[in-house]
Amino acid sequence: MFCLVGVPLLLASGQGQSWELVLQQDNLAVHKRDYAGSPLQEIRGITRVEASLNAVMALLKDAEFNRHWVYRSGGARILREEGYARAYVYGVVDAPWPMRDRDTVVRFDYKQDPITANITITIKNFPEFIPVDERYVRVPDFGGFWMLRPQMDGSVEVIYQVYGNPGGWVPVWLANVAAVTSVTRTLENMGGAVENYKGALSPNVREPSPQP
């Protein structure tokens, strides 16, 4: 499973607008920008983790561990896999009171560049893939991408970009604040979470060639 569920109130796609820096830490930058046709904002977070590509991918694909590091994750499960590169995933978002919890159904598509070894995981919304659970508000519009870029020092630059419509009743200002918080907390947690996957290997993930 490619982890995104639990990052609430967000979907991604380039809109040609300028990014505005909203948070800068030693190892994390978070930006926002207007999303065309919506009062909700698109969010982009960039961080680095001291891990291999295989370790990062093992973390992102571990559905059972999702709730332990993804901000406000209420759990995730794989609905269907089509090989390594595609998965349909159901997730619950533990929304803050007084909002109702949300649920999402998304498809993750994996691709690795044969030259740079960069990995892109696109996220597409499939809200009608399974019937609606009346306990939750089904997120109607959600998507984005993860991008993993191996660095010469052995670390991985992680870019996480998302936008979406949470559905139901949510004030716009609150949705936008929650989006920034969600991306920030998830990426802050990532460095510690990936430590659990040291030594992970997959024949589907190629590490970059050593530099001469």
C-alpha positions in Angstrom: 0.0 0.0 0.0 1.3 3.5 -0.8 0.6 5.6 2.2 -1.3 8.8 1.9 -4.5 8.1 3.8 -4.6 9.9 7.0 -3.5 13.2 5.5 -6.9 14.8 5.6 -8.6 17.5 3.7 -6.3 17.5 0.8 -5.4 16.5 -3.9 -2.5 17.4 -6.2 -1.8 18.7 -9.6 0.4 21.5 -10.9 -1.6 24.7 -11.4 1.0 27.2 -12.4 0.6 29.3 -9.3 3.5 30.6 -7.2 4.3 28.6 -4.0 4.3 30.4 -0.7 6.6 29.1 2.1 4.5 28.6 5.3 7.0 26.6 7.4 10.8 26.1 7.3 12.6 23.8 9.7 16.1 22.3 9.6 14.9 19.3 7.5 11.5 20.3 6.3 9.9 23.0 4.1 6.2 23.3 3.6 4.6 25.4 0.9 1.0 26.3 -0.2 -0.6 27.8 -3.3 -4.0 28.5 -4.7 -5.7 25.6 -6.5 -7.5 26.6 -9.6 -11.3 26.5 -9.2 -11.2 25.9 -5.5 -10.9 27.9 -2.3 -8.9 25.1 -0.9 -5.1 25.2 -1.2 -2.6 22.8 -2.6 0.2 21.8 -0.2 3.7 20.7 -0.9 6.2 19.3 1.7 9.9 18.6 1.1 12.1 16.7 3.5 15.1 14.3 3.6 15.3 11.0 5.3 18.5 9.0 6.1 17.4 5.8 4.4 17.5 3.8 1.2 14.9 3.9 -1.5 13.9 0.4 -0.5 13.4 1.4 3.1 11.2 4.4 2.1 9.1 2.3 -0.2 8.7 -0.5 2.4 7.3 2.2 4.8 4.9 3.6 2.2 3.6 0.2 1.3 3.0 -1.0 4.9 -0.7 -0.5 5.4 -0.8 -1.9 8.9 1.8 0.5 10.1 0.1 3.5 8.5 -1.7 4.6 11.7 1.6 4.9 13.6 3.1 7.7 11.6 0.6 9.3 9.2 -1.1 12.2 10.9 -4.6 11.4 12.1 -4.7 8.1 10.3 -7.5 5.9 11.5 -6.1 2.9 9.7 -5.7 1.6 6.2 -6.2 -1.6 4.2 -5.4 -2.7 0.7 -8.5 -3.4 -1.3 -6.8 -4.7 -4.4 -3.2 -5.0 -5.7 -2.2 -5.3 -9.4 1.4 -6.3 -9.1 3.8 -4.2 -7.2 3.1 -1.0 -9.1 -0.6 -0.4 -8.5 -2.8 -0.7 -5.4 -6.3 0.4 -4.5 -6.3 1.5 -0.8 -9.0 2.3 1.7 -8.2 4.6 4.6 -10.0 6.4 7.5 -9.1 9.9 8.6 -9.6 10.6 12.3 -11.0 14.1 11.9 -10.8 16.6 14.8 -14.0 17.3 16.7 -16.7 18.5 15.7 -16.1 17.2 12.2 -17.1 13.7 11.3 -14.4 11.2 10.4 -13.7 10.8 6.7 -12.8 7.9 4.6 -10.9 7.7 1.3 -10.5 5.2 -1.6 -7.5 6.0 -3.8 -5.3 4.3 -6.3 -1.5 4.5 -6.1 0.6 4.0 -9.2 4.4 3.5 -8.9 7.0 4.3 -11.5 10.8 4.5 -11.2 13.0 6.4 -13.7 15.5 3.9 -15.2 18.2 6.6 -15.4 17.9 8.8 -12.2 16.3 6.0 -10.1 13.8 8.7 -8.9 10.4 7.2 -7.9 7.1 8.8 -8.4 3.9 7.5 -6.8 0.8 9.2 -8.2 -2.4 9.3 -6.2 -5.9 9.2 -7.9 -9.3 9.3 -6.3 -11.7 6.4 -6.6 -14.5 7.3 -4.2 -17.0 4.9 -5.9 -14.7 1.9 -5.8 -16.6 0.5 -2.8 -19.9 1.4 -1.3 -20.1 4.3 1.1 -19.8 3.5 4.8 -22.5 5.6 6.6 -20.3 6.1 9.6 -18.0 8.3 7.6 -18.0 11.2 5.0 -16.5 9.8 1.8 -13.8 12.2 0.5 -15.1 13.3 -2.9 -11.9 14.8 -4.4 -8.4 13.7 -3.4 -5.1 13.1 -5.1 -1.4 14.1 -5.5 1.9 12.4 -5.5 5.0 11.2 -3.6 8.4 11.7 -5.2 11.5 10.1 -3.9 14.9 11.4 -5.1 18.0 9.6 -4.0 20.9 11.9 -3.0 24.6 11.4 -3.5 25.1 11.2 0.3 22.8 8.2 0.6 19.7 10.1 1.8 16.4 10.4 0.0 14.7 13.7 -0.7 10.9 13.2 -0.3 8.4 15.5 -1.9 4.8 15.1 -0.9 2.2 17.3 -2.8 -1.5 17.1 -2.3 -4.8 18.9 -2.7 -8.4 17.8 -2.1 -12.0 18.4 -1.0 -12.9 16.8 2.4 -16.6 16.8 1.6 -19.3 17.5 4.1 -19.2 20.5 6.3 -15.8 21.9 6.9 -15.0 25.7 7.0 -12.5 26.6 4.3 -10.1 28.2 6.7 -10.1 25.1 8.9 -9.5 22.8 5.9 -6.5 24.8 4.8 -5.0 25.0 8.2 -5.5 21.2 8.7 -3.9 20.5 5.3 -0.7 22.3 6.3 -0.6 20.6 9.7 -1.2 17.2 8.2 1.6 17.4 5.7 3.9 18.8 8.3 3.3 16.2 11.0 3.4 13.3 8.5 6.8 14.3 7.1 8.1 15.1 10.6 7.2 11.5 11.6 8.6 9.9 8.5 12.3 10.0 9.5 11.7 8.0 12.7 9.2 5.6 11.1 11.5 4.6 8.2 14.1 3.3 10.8 11.9 0.2 11.1 12.7 -0.8 7.5 16.5 -0.8 7.4 17.6 -3.6 5.2 14.4 -3.9 3.3 14.8 -5.1 -0.3 12.5 -5.5 -3.2 13.3 -6.6 -6.8 10.9 -3.8 -7.9 13.0 -1.0 -6.4 16.4 -0.2 -7.8 18.9 1.7 -5.7 21.0 4.3 -7.6 24.3 3.3 -9.0 27.3 4.2 -6.8 29.0 7.5 -7.9 32.6 7.1 -9.2 
